[in-house]
């Protein structure tokens, strides 16, 4: 008999039908009531066992974590809080779970404990909900861009270019570590390596994406990216997923419009399709925040916060205006910030970004026109900026509780200006000659942005640590599983 998903059983419109359900036991109480979950929904279905006619040996094997198959009649439930239950006629244990050893017992576990058991934590309500929301958000990303005629491009994971100019990249090599070939001056001889040159794991697919946008008009990438930053924080991962659209003929204003529309679309899609999971996660967050001081608690419950983002336009503020606001702010004057803002040109930290969003404007904020010397070489230089205060057509979108969630820019489409910027930063022109070709042959205004997918999932689920919204987090000192 073909089994039916728990979600479909709970949404059924007909009762008194014989059904087969398979899943994992969440709890078994009074030798009679199994709470069964198969991952299709946050909700369990109650399976009522005829314990008087079930062998004692079988009853002992119905433990938390055990995989079981039940065949029985779907009936209206007499218990509160559930519409249907299954009156079990036949029960089979598919896989035992030793109650003494199974880590995911039906009790409250710390998030740290669950990270140490990342292979099993998805069996808990919270992580089942998070991963379903993540899956739906991932689908929404593709749905949005496909409906707007964007072409999905798979940019390389192994690359010889550093899009960010940051230098914090994981090296890819097939050379032996115990007998590495060297050049005459003692450096590693990458000519003998697999690709014949130095290569790394990508930090961004943007540069390659630009070349496709300059032929296909509008493209997006959605894939893994890697940063070898030794940042052991709740906001950083060494391996994460990045969404990067790139659009020919778009300027910075078009780019801001696209980013705002995109973010609101995917959040609305999650709200429309993950109601039960988000309601559960809202309750989880409220419970967690009870132990925090009032000042550290969220100003809005999760669902209200998500709807707030949908219902309010993002505030657009220039970097220069933001610096003035921060310089005159109470936490800056009272030296409450860890990084005091004294002058124009400072690189904003998360505490500054969150102050602007959460305390000053109280809505998502798009900052634009940043100082050129704190942004990447490919960002378009603004015309008519005063010497020493040159700005670029960059933008960052800041969200409550997260800080920066999107970074983007109008790209420098002028060949001569781009060459001068690369020379000033000692970026090898020959190494990026393929990138410069897009400025030599049919150059045009174009713009794009990058959105760290895990930060989006973090915001939508209300979680506070980025390690809890990716299946197997990769962080400094941790590559388990």
N, C-alpha and C positions, 0 to 999 in steps of 0.2 A: 504493500500500500504506500502510495507517494505521501511524503509528509508535507504539512502546511506550515508556513512561517508563523511564529507567534503573533507578529504584527497583523497578519491577515486574519488570524483567528479572532483577535480582539476587535477587529473592524468588521467582523462577519455580520450579516443581516439575517442569517438563518441558524436556528438551533436544532437540537435533537438529530444532528448529523454525526456519523461516525468519522472521527478524524485521527490523524497520526501527527504527533508533535515530537520533535527531537531538539535537545538542547542540553544545557548544563544546569545542574541543581544550584540554586542560590541558597535556599534554606529548605530544611525538612523538619516539620514540627509535629508533635503529638503522634508520631508514627503514621501520619495520615495526609498531611498537606505539603505537597512539593511546590515551591516557587521555581518555575522553570523559565529560563531565558536563553534565547538562541542568537542574540546580538542584533536582531532585526529592529528592536525597539528598546527603549529604556524600561518599558513595562514588562513585568513577568506575567505568566499565566499560571493560575493555581490549578494543580492537578490533584484530585482527591483519590487517594489510594484506599482500596478495600483491605485494610490491614488484617482483618480477621481471616481473610482468605488468601493472604500473601505470605509466603514462607518467611520465617524469622531471618533466615540467612540472607534473603534478598533485601529485606527492610534495613538490615545493618549496612548494606552496601550503598544505600541511598544517602550519600554524604555530600557536603558542599564541594562543588567542583567536579563531581562525577557527571559523565555524559550518559544520558538516558534516552530511551524511546518509549513513548506511551501511546497506546491506542485506546480510544474511549469515545464517549458521547459528549459533544459540546452542549452545555446547558447554561441557563441563566444562573448567575452566582447568587447565593444567599448572603455572602459576606459583603461588608461595606467596601467601597472603593474599587470594585472590579465588576465588570459587566458580565463576563462569562468565565466558566471554569470547565475543566474536563473531568468527567467521572470515569476513572481509569478502569478498563477491563483487562488490559494486558500491559505489563511493564517489562522492559528489557534494559539491563545495565550494559551500555556500550563500552564504557571505560571507567574503571574505578579511580577514586581519588582518596588517598590516605588522609583522613581527617587530622591526624597528628602532624602531618608534614606539609599539607597544602597551605601556602603562605596567605592566600586571599580569603581569610575567614570573614564571616559576616559581622564585622566590627569596624570601627574607625581606624584607618591606617594613616600614618604621616605621609606627606608627599615625598619626603626623602626616602622613606622605606619603599614606597611604590616605585621610585626611580631605580632603586637597586634591583627591583623585580619587574623591569620594563616589559619583559616577555610575558608576564602574567597580569600586569596591572590593567590591561584592557578588559579583563573579566570583571572589573568593578564598575559600578554604575557611572561614576564620574568619567572614567577614561573611555568607557564605551560611548558615552554621550559626546565627549570631546572628539573622538575619532570619526564618529558619524557626521558631526558638524564640519570637521575638516574635509571629509569626502564630499559633502554637499557644496561647500565653498569652492573646492577644486573644480567641480563640475560647473558651477556658476561662472567661474573665470572663463572657461572655454566657451560656455554658452553666450556670454556677453560679447566676446570678441568675434565669435563666429557669426552671430546675428548681425554684427555691424560690418561684416565683410573683410575682417582682418585675416591675414594668412598666418597660420601657425608655423613657426620656424624652429628647428632644432639646432641650436648653435653648439659648437664643440665644447666638450667638458675638458679635454686636454688641449691646451693652447700655448702659444709662444708669446702672446701679448698680455700686458697687464693693463686692463681698462682703467683702473682707478689710479694707477701710478703710486700705489701704496707700498708695493714691494713685499706685502705680508701674504705670501702665496705658498701653497704646498708644492714642492718639487716632485715631478714625475720622472723616474729614471729606471733603466734596466741594467745600469752599471753595477758591478759587484762592489760592495762596501769594503771588503777586506783587501781588495787589490784594484782600487780605482785608477783608471788611466789618467795620466797627468801630462800637461803641456810642459815645454821647456822651463817656463817660469813657475811651475808648480801648481798651476790651477787645474781644476777638473777639465779633462778633454771631452767636451760634450759631442765633438764630431764622431766619437766612437760609440755614442749612445744610440738608443733605438731610433730616434727621430733625427739624429745627426745634429741636434741643437738642444739648447736648454729649453725644457718645457715644464708647465705647471698645471695644476687644477684651476679651472676658471674662477675668477671672482665676479664675472659678469659676462653676459652674452651681448652686451650693448654694441660694441664696435662692429662685430659681425652682423648684428641685427640691422645696424644702420645701412650696411651695403645692400641688404635685401629690401629695406624700405625705399631705397633710391631706385628700385626697379619695380617692386610690387605695390608701392604706395603706402600700404599700412600693414604692419606685421606685429606679431607678438611672440615672445618666447616665454616658456614656463618650465623651468628645470632646476636641477641642483646647482648650487654655487658653494664656494669654499673660501674661508678666510683663516689664515694661520695666525690670527691675533690671539695673544695670551690673555683674553678677556674672560675671566671667570665670574660672569655676572648673570643676573636673572634675565638679561635682555640679549645676550649674545650666544651664538652657536658657531661651531667650526664648519658645520655642514648644514645648509638650509636651502629652501626653495625660493626662487625669485621669479616674479612676473615682470616682464619688460616689453611694453609696447613701444613702437617707433613709427612715426607718421610723417611722410613727406608733405611739405608745404604747410605744416602746422607751425605756428609761432608759440611763444610762452603762454599767451592767454588761451589759445586752443588747447595747449597741453594741460593747463589747470582745469579747464572745463572737462576734458576727457577723464582726468584722474578723479575729479569729484563725482562725475556721473557714474564711473566704473565702481568706485567704492560704495556708493549708495545702492547701486544695483545688486552687488553681491551680498551686501548686508540684508537687503530686503528679501533676497532669494532665500537666505538662511532663515530669516524670521518666518517666511511663508512655508518652509519645508522642514523645519527642525523644531516645531513648537514644543513638543514634549521634552526634548533634550535641553532646550534653552531654558525652559521653566525649571527643570531640575537643577541646571547649573546656576540659575539665579538663586535658588534656595540654598545651594551649597555655598555660594559666595556670601550670602547674608549670614549664614551660620559661622563661616570662617571669620567674618569681620567683627563678630561680637567680642572677640578677644582683643581687638585693636583699640587704641585710643580713638576718641571721636574724630579728632583732626585727620587721622589716617584712613578713615572709612570713605567709601565711595559716596559721592553726593547723590547719586541716583541708583536705584536697583538696575540690574543688568538689562532687562527688556526696555525699561524707560530710557536708558542710556543709548541703546541701539536705535530706538525710534527717534530720539533727540537728534542723532546724526542724520537720519533720513529727512527730518522735518525742517532742519536749519541749513541755510547756505553756509559754506565755509568762509570764514573771515579772511580776506586777503590783505596782507600787511607787508610793507617793504622791510628789508633787514634794517635799514637805517631807522625807520620808525620804531621797530622792535627794540633796537639798542637804546633809544631814548626812553622808552617805557621801562625797560629793565634797569637802566642806570638810575632812574628816579623812583624805583619801586622800594617799598619798605624793607623787604628782605635783603636787598642790596645795600641800602643805606645803613641797616643795622648789622651788616656783615653776616647774615644768616646763610647766604649762598656759600657753597664750598669754593666756587669760582666767582670772584667779585668782578662785575662789569665796570671797567673804568673808562674805556675808550672804544671808539668805532674800530672795527677790524677784528674784534674778539670772536673766537670760534664758539658758538653757543653749545652749552652742555645740556644734558637731559633735564637738569633741574630748572634751567632757564626756559626750555621749551614747554615743560609742564606748567610752569608759572603762567606763561602767556595763555595757555589753553584752559587751565583749570581755575585759575584765580582772576586773571585780568579780563579775557574775552568771554570765558565760559562757553566756548564752542570750538569745534575744529578750526585750525588756523593754517593758512597757506602763507609761508614766508617766501619772499622772492627778492631778486636783485642782491645777491650776496657779494662780499668782497672777492675779487678775482683770485687773490693769493691764498684763499682757504678752500678753493674749489678746483675741480679737475680741469685739465688742459683743453678738453673738447667743448667746454661751455662757451656760448657766444658772448663776446665782449660787448658791453653796452657802449653805444656811441655817446659822445659828449659827456664823459665822466671826467671829473677833475683829476689831475696827476696826484698819485698817492692814494686816491680813493676810487680806483677803477673797480667797477662791478661787472658781474656776468649775469646772463639771463637764466639764473638757476632758481629752482623752487624746492621747498620741503613742505610736506603736509604733516602737521602735528596733531596728535590725538590725545584725549584725556587718558591718563594712566599709562600711556605708551611712550609719549614723546614722538620722535620722528617715525612715521610709518611709510612715507613715500619720499624719494629724492629724484629730481628730474631737472631737465633743462631744455632750452632751445640750443641746438648744436651750432658750433662755429662753422658756418658753411663757406666762409671766405678763405681760399687757399693761402693767400699771403699772410693773413692774420694768424691762421692756425700754425703755419710754419714758424713764425716768430715766437709764438707761445711754446712750441715744442723745443725750439733752440734754447729759450730761456730756462726751460726745465731739464735740458740735456736729455731729451727723449730722442732715441735713434730714429731718424727719418727713414732710413733704409728698411729698418725692421717693420715700420708701419706704412711702407710705400703703398701697399694694397688698400689701406684705409684712406690715404691721401688721394688715391685715384677717384674716390667718390666726389672729391672737390675739384679734381682736374677735368672730369668728364661729366658735364651736365649737373653741376652743383645746384642746390636749391635749399631754401629754408626748410628745416625739419626739426622735430622735437620728440622727446620721449621721456619715460620715467621708469624707475624700478621700485617695485613694492615687495618687501620681504613677506612671503606668504605666512610664515609663522607669526609675525607680528599682527597680521590681520586675524589669524585664528585666535591669538591671545586676546585681542580686543573683543571679538565676537563671543568667546566662551567665558570671559570674565576671569580667566586664570591670571596669575601674577608672575609665573616663572615660565620662560620660553621653553624650558626643557620638558614641560608637561603638555605641549601641544604638537610634538613630533614623535612618531613611534619610538625611535631609538636615538636619543640625543647624543651628538658628538661634541664634546667639550674638552678643554685642556685636561689631560690626564685620564680621560674616559673615552674608550672606544669599545665598550662592552657590547655583547650580543652581535 
